[in-house]
Amino acid sequence: LKSNPSNNEEKEAQTQLTKSDELQRLHSQALSAYQQEDYQAAISLLDEILAVCVWDAELRELRAECYIKEGEPSKAISDLKAAAKLKNDNTEAFYKISKIYYQLGDHELSLSEVRECLKLDQDHKQCFSLYKQVKKLNKQIESAEEFIRDGRYEDAISKYDSVVKTEPEVPIYATRAKERVCHCLSKSQQATEAIKLCTEVLQLEPTNVNALKDRAEAYLLEDLYEE
């Protein structure tokens, strides 16, 4: 505007300055809402800002934090993936994405994301610690599934017991392990135990199709056709 003043440019400049002031005000309100733990309000304000400032990695990271607090992990992942691309060497974003996937029970994607973090910084303490945990768990689950494919059901059950010991803190892994052990028991014609374990899974997840199918197979073994 100073280098080449004209009516059109002045009008455009004033509009942009007004918008800029408005965005700064919204940013202050968003930070305030976040600090007061009003995450839904913070998300609404950040939505408005990010509609204009699409490439702001920090704002996306802040909105991701709000989504995590609000129990919307998939939306958090979306923002963190964008932030990982927008900011160079963003190990923190990769770590958080990996952690979310891990908590959701998606150990394979978790492993993939934490490897991205270690590519950027092989000495990253948090990423290395998470990597060791996910890699161990991933290997145990892969090994158990291989046993199932080979019909070695007792070995698979033993391996899934190890999975539960490796990760006692995240409930989804224990539930998945029970589901697969129930499958093994059903396949190896241990009907009573299969029915008991599948029922435990279905109390936690009433619409778990695998547990329903495996319990049905176990009921057939016991001639319980109505069930």
N, C-alpha and C positions, 0 to 999 in steps of 0.2 A: 504493500500500500504506500509506503514512504517512497519507494524507488519509482513508482509509476502511478500517481494518483489519478483516479477518474471516478465518475459517479457510480458506474457499474461495480468497479472493484471495491470502492468504499462500502457499498451496500453489502456485497458478498463478505468482505472482511468483518464488518460489524455483525453479520448473521453468524459467522463462524465463531467470533469471540463470545457472543451471547451463548451459543451452543456449548462452547468450551467451559464457560463459567457454570452453566447448568450441569454439565457432566462432573465437574469438580465438586459441586454441591451434592450431587447424587452419590459420588464416591465417598464423601465424608459421612453421609447418612448410612451407606452400606457398611462401612467400617464400624460405625457406632452400633448398628443393628447386630453385627457379628459379635462385637464385644459384649453386648447385652444378651447374647445367645438367642436372639430372635432371627433364626436362620432363614425362615420362610420370607421374612421382609427383606433380608439381605439378598436373597436369591432374586426377588422381584426387581430390586434396585440394580443389581449386577446385570440382569437381563437387559435392562434399558441401556446401560452403559456399553455392554458388549455388542449391542445392535449397531453401535457406531464404531467403537474401538475393537474391531473384530480380532486384531492381531496382538492383543495385550495378554501375554502369558501369565503375568502376576494376577490379573483379575480372574482369569480362568482357574488358576490354582486356588484362589480364594473361594470362588463359586463351588469348586470341587469339594473343598473342606465343608462348605455348607451342606452340599448334597450328602456327604458322608454322615454328618450329624443328623440329617433328616431321614437317614435310612434309604437313600436312593443311590446305591453303589454304581449301577450301570451308567447313570448320568455323570457321576463323578469320574468314571473311567474315560468317558468321552472328552470331558474338559482336560483331564490330565494328559491324554494322548495328544491333544492339540498343543498343550503347554510344552510337552516333550519335543515337539517339532519346532515350536516357535523360539525356544531358548536353547542355545548351545550347551552341550554337556549337562543337560538337566537330569542328573542322577536321582534327585529327590522325587521327580515325577515318576520315573521308572520304578523306583522303590515302592512308592505309594500304589501304583497300578498293580504291581506284583503282589503286594500285601492284600489288596482288595480281592483279587482273583483267588488268592489262597484262602481267605476267609469265606469266600463263596463256594469253595470246594473244587475250584478249577485249577488243580495242581499243575497241569501241563502248560496252560497259558501263564500261570504264575512263574514257572521256571523259565519260560521264554523271555518274559519281561525283566526278570532279575538278571538274566544273562546280559541284556542290553545295558543295564546299569553297570555291570562289571566290565563290559567292553570300554566304557568311558572312564572308569576308575576301578582298577582291579584291587585297590586297597580300601575300597569303601566298606567300612565296618558293618553297617546295618545290612547292606546288600549281600555281603559275604556270609554273614550269619544266617540270613533268610535263605540264601542259595543252598547252603549245606542242609538245612532242614527240608526244603522243598525237594531237593535232589534225592535225599534219603527216602522220603515218603513216596515220591514218584517211582523210584526203583522198586520199592516193596509192592506197590499197587500193580505195576507192570508185571512183576514176577508172579503175583497171585493170579492175575488174569491169564498168564501163560499156562499156569498149572490147570486152571479151569478149562482152557482150550484143549489141553492134553488129557482131560478127564482125571487129573490127580487131585481129587476133591479134598482129601485130608490135608495135603500139603498146602492147598489154597487157603483152607480154614486157618491153619497155623500162621500163614503169611499175613492174613487179614487181622489176626490177633496182634501181630507185630505192628501193623498200621495203627491200631488203636493206642498201643503203647507209645509209638513215636509221636502221635499228635492227640493228646488227651484234652487239649484246651478248646479245639474247634469242633463243635458237636456234629457237623455235617459228615466228617470223616468216619465217626463211630456209626452213624446211621447208614452210610454207604457200605461200610464193612459188614454190618448186620444184614443188610439186604443181600450182599453177595454170599455171605455164609449161609443164609437161608436157602439161596439158590443151590449151593453145594450140598446141603443136607437133603434137599428135595431130590436132587439128581442121584445122590448116593442112597436113596430110599430110606433115609432116617426121618420118617414122616412126622413122628410126634415132636421131635426137636425142631423140625422145619416149620411146623404149624406155630409152635410157641414163638420162634424168633421172627417169623414173618408178621405175626400179630403185633409184636413189639414195634416193628417198623411201621405198620399200618396205623398204630395209635399215634405215632409222630407225624406220619404222612398218609392220610387216608386215601389219597388218589395215586399212590405209588403203584404203577402198572406192573412193574417187575415183581414186586412182593405179592400182589394179587394173583399173578399167574403162577408163581412158585408155590404159594399156599394152596391154590386150586389143584396143582399137581400132587401135592402132599395129601390133600383130602381124598383124591382119587385112589392113592395107594392104600388109604384106610377104609375105602368103600363108603366114604361119606359124600354121597352124590349130591344131596340137597345143598350142603355147604359149598 
